[in-house]
């Protein structure tokens, strides 16, 4: 489970640069908001940068526009609680100092598995 979550987290970060031609950037104070699109025009993911690094909340969507991940960054480092929706499960990954501290899987609002 932990290995799967590491792979998913790495893929989430790697997707940020996958389709440079389908991206828009907007200045918001000291942040830059990036919105990445699938080739069908649906938002793939959106979030903000600060000083060129991922910062704040990032949200990823599937090709139909359904939210499938929420992640948080602080100055380029993974932080806080990340959430991944997978079919009938919700996976919560807790980050501490850019490292995975805990992984909890919920099924039908009940803890299905927890790993530290």
N, CA, C and O of each residue as an XYZ file, in Angstrom:
464
protein
N       0.830     -1.191      0.000
C       0.000      0.000      0.000
C       0.870      1.248      0.000
O       0.639      2.165     -0.789
N       1.858      1.293      0.868
C       2.720      2.471      0.954
C       3.444      2.699     -0.372
O       3.546      3.837     -0.828
N       3.946      1.633     -0.995
C       4.625      1.770     -2.276
C       3.676      2.325     -3.323
O       4.062      3.180     -4.119
N       2.432      1.844     -3.330
C       1.453      2.347     -4.286
C       1.227      3.837     -4.088
O       1.145      4.584     -5.063
N       1.124      4.280     -2.842
C       0.870      5.692     -2.575
C       2.058      6.552     -2.978
O       1.876      7.675     -3.448
N       3.263      6.044     -2.803
C       4.440      6.793     -3.234
C       4.413      6.956     -4.742
O       4.703      8.036     -5.257
N       4.069      5.900     -5.447
C       3.983      5.976     -6.907
C       2.911      6.962     -7.326
O       3.137      7.781     -8.217
N       1.744      6.896     -6.696
C       0.659      7.823     -7.026
C       1.088      9.256     -6.760
O       0.837     10.141     -7.578
N       1.733      9.493     -5.623
C       2.171     10.848     -5.282
C       3.197     11.357     -6.283
O       3.153     12.523     -6.675
N       4.113     10.504     -6.698
C       5.109     10.916     -7.692
C       4.449     11.201     -9.032
O       4.803     12.166     -9.709
N       3.497     10.369     -9.412
C       2.791     10.603    -10.667
C       2.015     11.904    -10.615
O       1.970     12.641    -11.600
N       1.398     12.195     -9.466
C       0.646     13.445     -9.317
C       1.567     14.626     -9.567
O       1.208     15.552    -10.294
N       2.748     14.599     -8.973
C       3.713     15.680     -9.181
C       4.222     15.716    -10.606
O       4.420     16.796    -11.163
N       4.440     14.551    -11.209
C       4.941     14.492    -12.571
C       3.945     14.964    -13.603
O       4.338     15.453    -14.662
N       2.656     14.827    -13.313
C       1.632     15.270    -14.256
C       1.654     16.774    -14.444
O       1.152     17.284    -15.446
N       2.228     17.483    -13.496
C       2.228     18.942    -13.571
C       2.913     19.452    -14.830
O       2.619     20.549    -15.304
N       3.819     18.658    -15.366
C       4.580     19.116    -16.511
C       4.297     18.302    -17.766
O       5.026     18.422    -18.752
N       3.272     17.492    -17.750
C       3.005     16.555    -18.833
C       2.472     17.220    -20.092
O       2.796     16.775    -21.193
N       1.671     18.264    -19.971
C       1.037     18.847    -21.143
C       1.204     20.361    -21.127
O       0.244     21.100    -20.910
N       2.426     20.812    -21.357
C       2.714     22.240    -21.284
C       1.888     23.068    -22.261
O       1.632     24.241    -21.988
N       1.460     22.504    -23.391
C       0.710     23.297    -24.366
C      -0.727     23.561    -23.918
O      -1.367     24.473    -24.443
N      -1.249     22.796    -22.970
C      -2.614     22.961    -22.489
C      -2.619     23.493    -21.063
O      -3.180     22.868    -20.162
N      -1.998     24.640    -20.864
C      -1.893     25.200    -19.520
C      -2.093     26.710    -19.568
O      -1.719     27.375    -20.534
N      -2.692     27.231    -18.503
C      -2.857     28.676    -18.354
C      -2.271     29.077    -17.007
O      -2.349     28.328    -16.033
N      -1.687     30.264    -16.967
C      -1.146     30.799    -15.723
C      -1.774     32.151    -15.442
O      -1.977     32.951    -16.355
N      -2.083     32.406    -14.165
C      -2.668     33.673    -13.745
C      -1.951     34.147    -12.491
O      -1.707     33.360    -11.576
N      -1.618     35.413    -12.446
C      -0.987     36.002    -11.255
C      -2.062     36.310    -10.223
O      -3.074     36.935    -10.540
N      -1.840     35.867     -8.974
C      -2.763     36.126     -7.860
C      -1.933     36.615     -6.677
O      -1.510     35.809     -5.848
N      -1.695     37.921     -6.587
C      -0.849     38.455     -5.524
C       0.567     37.956     -5.692
O       1.169     38.142     -6.749
N       1.118     37.315     -4.650
C       2.477     36.777     -4.757
C       2.486     35.328     -5.256
O       3.536     34.686     -5.275
N       1.322     34.815     -5.657
C       1.203     33.455     -6.184
C       0.907     33.477     -7.675
O       0.400     34.465     -8.206
N       1.230     32.377     -8.343
C       0.845     32.171     -9.740
C      -0.016     30.921     -9.771
O       0.415     29.854     -9.334
N      -1.240     31.051    -10.288
C      -2.137     29.900    -10.392
C      -1.923     29.238    -11.744
O      -1.900     29.905    -12.778
N      -1.767     27.921    -11.726
C      -1.639     27.144    -12.948
C      -2.853     26.252    -13.118
O      -3.284     25.586    -12.176
N      -3.403     26.242    -14.329
C      -4.519     25.349    -14.647
C      -4.102     24.524    -15.856
O      -3.817     25.072    -16.920
N      -4.068     23.213    -15.691
C      -3.660     22.285    -16.741
C      -4.899     21.579    -17.269
O      -5.776     21.191    -16.497
N      -4.970     21.410    -18.593
C      -6.159     20.850    -19.235
C      -5.829     19.565    -19.987
O      -4.743     19.416    -20.548
N      -6.787     18.640    -19.987
C      -6.718     17.489    -20.885
C      -6.973     17.987    -22.301
O      -7.427     19.115    -22.493
N      -6.685     17.154    -23.282
C      -6.923     17.551    -24.673
C      -8.408     17.718    -24.991
O      -8.751     18.293    -26.024
N      -9.299     17.224    -24.119
C     -10.738     17.408    -24.337
C     -11.259     18.698    -23.698
O     -12.461     18.963    -23.730
N     -10.352     19.507    -23.112
C     -10.732     20.783    -22.526
C     -11.087     20.739    -21.052
O     -11.280     21.786    -20.433
N     -11.178     19.544    -20.474
C     -11.497     19.392    -19.050
C     -10.234     19.673    -18.229
O      -9.129     19.310    -18.632
N     -10.411     20.320    -17.082
C      -9.266     20.612    -16.220
C      -8.663     19.308    -15.704
O      -9.368     18.448    -15.175
N      -7.351     19.177    -15.867
C      -6.615     18.018    -15.372
C      -6.179     18.253    -13.929
O      -6.350     17.391    -13.068
N      -5.611     19.436    -13.678
C      -5.278     19.819    -12.320
C      -5.062     21.312    -12.234
O      -4.809     21.984    -13.233
N      -5.167     21.820    -11.007
C      -5.003     23.249    -10.787
C      -4.398     23.477     -9.414
O      -4.658     22.737     -8.465
N      -3.590     24.513     -9.334
C      -2.965     24.849     -8.067
C      -2.090     26.071     -8.226
O      -2.089     26.713     -9.277
N      -1.343     26.395     -7.178
C      -0.556     27.620     -7.190
C       0.927     27.354     -6.962
O       1.334     26.341     -6.394
N       1.711     28.319     -7.435
C       3.156     28.341     -7.264
C       3.529     29.590     -6.480
O       2.851     30.614     -6.558
N       4.607     29.493     -5.730
C       5.177     30.664     -5.066
C       6.685     30.602     -5.278
O       7.333     29.613     -4.934
N       7.229     31.660     -5.843
C       8.661     31.704     -6.165
C       9.085     30.496     -7.006
O      10.164     29.940     -6.804
N       8.229     30.097     -7.949
C       8.540     29.002     -8.859
C       8.375     27.607     -8.275
O       8.676     26.622     -8.949
N       7.903     27.503     -7.034
C       7.720     26.192     -6.397
C       6.243     25.950     -6.118
O       5.482     26.889     -5.887
N       5.847     24.676     -6.143
C       4.473     24.323     -5.796
C       4.183     24.816     -4.388
O       4.982     24.623     -3.472
N       3.021     25.461     -4.226
C       2.705     26.030     -2.917
C       1.189     26.109     -2.763
O       0.498     26.654     -3.625
N       0.682     25.569     -1.673
C      -0.756     25.602     -1.435
C      -1.443     24.353     -1.952
O      -0.816     23.315     -2.166
N      -2.749     24.481     -2.147
C      -3.574     23.336     -2.541
C      -3.487     23.075     -4.046
O      -3.521     24.000     -4.857
N      -3.375     21.792     -4.394
C      -3.456     21.330     -5.778
C      -4.584     20.312     -5.849
O      -4.717     19.452     -4.979
N      -5.394     20.422     -6.899
C      -6.509     19.495     -7.093
C      -6.361     18.855     -8.467
O      -6.107     19.544     -9.454
N      -6.521     17.532     -8.529
C      -6.460     16.795     -9.793
C      -7.832     16.202    -10.095
O      -8.588     15.844     -9.192
N      -8.132     16.110    -11.388
C      -9.425     15.607    -11.855
C      -9.197     14.530    -12.906
O      -8.162     14.508    -13.572
N     -10.179     13.635    -13.049
C     -10.092     12.660    -14.135
C     -10.584     13.308    -15.431
O     -10.988     14.471    -15.426
N     -10.554     12.572    -16.525
C     -10.909     13.128    -17.842
C     -12.369     13.563    -17.940
O     -12.741     14.310    -18.845
N     -13.202     13.087    -16.996
C     -14.610     13.489    -16.985
C     -14.865     14.668    -16.047
O     -16.006     15.108    -15.903
N     -13.816     15.178    -15.410
C     -13.950     16.326    -14.526
C     -14.236     15.986    -13.076
O     -14.495     16.880    -12.270
N     -14.192     14.699    -12.732
C     -14.439     14.288    -11.347
C     -13.135     14.390    -10.548
O     -12.094     13.894    -10.980
N     -13.202     15.033     -9.387
C     -12.019     15.211     -8.538
C     -11.504     13.851     -8.094
O     -12.273     13.018     -7.613
N     -10.178     13.621     -8.257
C      -9.617     12.359     -7.813
C      -8.423     12.506     -6.873
O      -7.919     11.508     -6.359
N      -7.961     13.745     -6.640
C      -6.862     13.948     -5.696
C      -6.830     15.391     -5.216
O      -7.127     16.321     -5.965
N      -6.464     15.555     -3.956
C      -6.217     16.880     -3.378
C      -4.890     16.774     -2.642
O      -4.685     15.869     -1.833
N      -3.992     17.708     -2.932
C      -2.656     17.683     -2.342
C      -2.289     19.070     -1.838
O      -2.859     20.074     -2.265
N      -1.330     19.107     -0.927
C      -0.869     20.383     -0.373
C       0.651     20.449     -0.405
O       1.342     19.480     -0.091
N       1.150     21.611     -0.792
C       2.583     21.864     -0.831
C       2.898     23.117     -0.032
O       2.075     24.025      0.078
N       4.102     23.150      0.524
C       4.611     24.353      1.175
C       6.032     24.575      0.666
O       6.954     23.831      0.999
N       6.186     25.615     -0.147
C       7.494     25.951     -0.733
C       8.108     24.752     -1.450
O       9.307     24.502     -1.331
N       7.290     24.014     -2.193
C       7.769     22.886     -2.985
C       7.784     21.554     -2.267
O       8.030     20.525     -2.897
N       7.528     21.539     -0.970
C       7.533     20.298     -0.198
C       6.117     19.796      0.053
O       5.196     20.580      0.281
N       5.960     18.480      0.006
C       4.668     17.864      0.304
C       4.387     18.033      1.788
O       5.262     17.815      2.626
N       3.149     18.427      2.105
C       2.811     18.678      3.500
C       1.349     18.353      3.770
O       0.525     18.344      2.855
N       1.040     18.090      5.017
C      -0.344     17.907      5.428
C      -1.002     16.652      4.890
O      -0.340     15.672      4.547
N      -2.318     16.709      4.827
C      -3.121     15.561      4.394
C      -3.405     15.640      2.898
O      -3.907     16.648      2.401
N      -3.079     14.573      2.198
C      -3.405     14.423      0.784
C      -4.525     13.394      0.702
O      -4.585     12.458      1.499
N      -5.409     13.579     -0.272
C      -6.542     12.669     -0.436
C      -6.598     12.165     -1.872
O      -6.440     12.933     -2.820
N      -6.828     10.850     -2.018
C      -6.958     10.212     -3.326
C      -8.250      9.401     -3.330
O      -8.448      8.541     -2.472
N      -9.121      9.672     -4.287
C     -10.360      8.916     -4.430
C     -10.123      7.835     -5.461
O      -9.726      8.122     -6.591
N     -10.370      6.578     -5.071
C     -10.163      5.430     -5.948
C     -11.398      4.545     -5.894
O     -11.601      3.815     -4.924
N     -12.213      4.607     -6.918
C     -13.460      3.842     -6.989
C     -14.268      4.028     -5.713
O     -14.802      5.113     -5.484
N     -14.373      2.990     -4.869
C     -15.188      3.088     -3.654
C     -14.356      3.353     -2.404
O     -14.841      3.169     -1.287
N     -13.101      3.785     -2.581
C     -12.213      4.030     -1.446
C     -11.700      5.466     -1.449
O     -11.610      6.116     -2.490
N     -11.372      5.932     -0.266
C     -10.687      7.203     -0.078
C      -9.379      6.890      0.629
O      -9.373      6.265      1.690
N      -8.269      7.325      0.042
C      -6.964      7.107      0.652
C      -6.443      8.452      1.149
O      -6.361      9.418      0.390
N      -6.095      8.500      2.422
C      -5.542      9.707      3.040
C      -4.061      9.457      3.319
O      -3.705      8.497      4.002
N      -3.211     10.317      2.792
C      -1.774     10.212      3.014
C      -1.344     11.443      3.804
O      -1.550     12.573      3.362
N      -0.753     11.223      4.964
C      -0.275     12.325      5.801
C       1.217     12.518      5.564
O       2.009     11.583      5.692
N       1.586     13.749      5.214
C       2.989     14.085      5.002
C       3.511     14.912      6.160
O       2.809     15.772      6.693
N       4.754     14.643      6.545
C       5.454     15.406      7.562
C       6.875     15.631      7.051
O       7.612     14.672      6.821
N       7.258     16.878      6.875
C       8.587     17.213      6.352
C       8.882     16.507      5.031
O       9.978     15.983      4.836
N       7.909     16.493      4.128
C       8.055     15.930      2.783
C       8.124     14.401      2.769
O       8.382     13.814      1.718
N       7.900     13.747      3.901
C       7.916     12.286      3.985
C       6.536     11.772      4.381
O       5.791     12.449      5.088
N       6.206     10.574      3.921
C       4.934      9.961      4.300
C       5.003      9.542      5.765
O       5.872      8.765      6.161
N       4.070     10.070      6.566
C       4.005      9.731      7.988
C       2.968      8.652      8.255
O       3.131      7.840      9.165
N       1.890      8.640      7.456
C       0.807      7.689      7.687
C      -0.046      7.581      6.428
O      -0.216      8.557      5.698
N      -0.575      6.400      6.181
C      -1.512      6.171      5.077
C      -2.738      5.481      5.661
O      -2.623      4.444      6.314
N      -3.915      6.062      5.423
C      -5.163      5.478      5.906
C      -6.110      5.314      4.727
O      -6.294      6.239      3.936
N      -6.706      4.142      4.613
C      -7.664      3.871      3.548
C      -9.050      3.713      4.162
O      -9.243      2.933      5.095
N     -10.009      4.462      3.631
C     -11.396      4.405      4.099
C     -12.258      3.746      3.027
O     -12.092      4.001      1.834
N     -13.170      2.905      3.466
C     -14.140      2.284      2.571
C     -15.477      2.361      3.279
O     -15.617      1.890      4.408
N     -16.467      2.960      2.616
C     -17.783      3.153      3.235
C     -17.668      3.900      4.565
O     -18.314      3.541      5.549
N     -16.845      4.934      4.579
C     -16.628      5.809      5.738
C     -16.043      5.088      6.947
O     -16.116      5.600      8.064
N     -15.464      3.910      6.741
C     -14.845      3.142      7.806
C     -13.378      2.932      7.458
O     -13.037      2.735      6.292
N     -12.508      2.975      8.466
C     -11.092      2.728      8.194
C     -10.939      1.294      7.716
O     -11.305      0.347      8.411
N     -10.394      1.155      6.523
C     -10.197     -0.138      5.885
C      -8.790     -0.650      6.180
O      -8.597     -1.841      6.425
N      -7.805      0.257      6.156
C      -6.415     -0.099      6.435
C      -5.679      1.157      6.865
O      -5.958      2.252      6.377
N      -4.745      0.988      7.776
C      -3.937      2.113      8.233
C      -2.508      1.637      8.374
O      -2.248      0.559      8.910
N      -1.574      2.458      7.884
C      -0.175      2.067      7.876
C       0.684      3.249      8.262
O       0.505      4.346      7.733
N       1.606      3.045      9.170
C       2.549      4.102      9.565
C       3.928      3.739      9.128
O       4.870      4.496      9.364
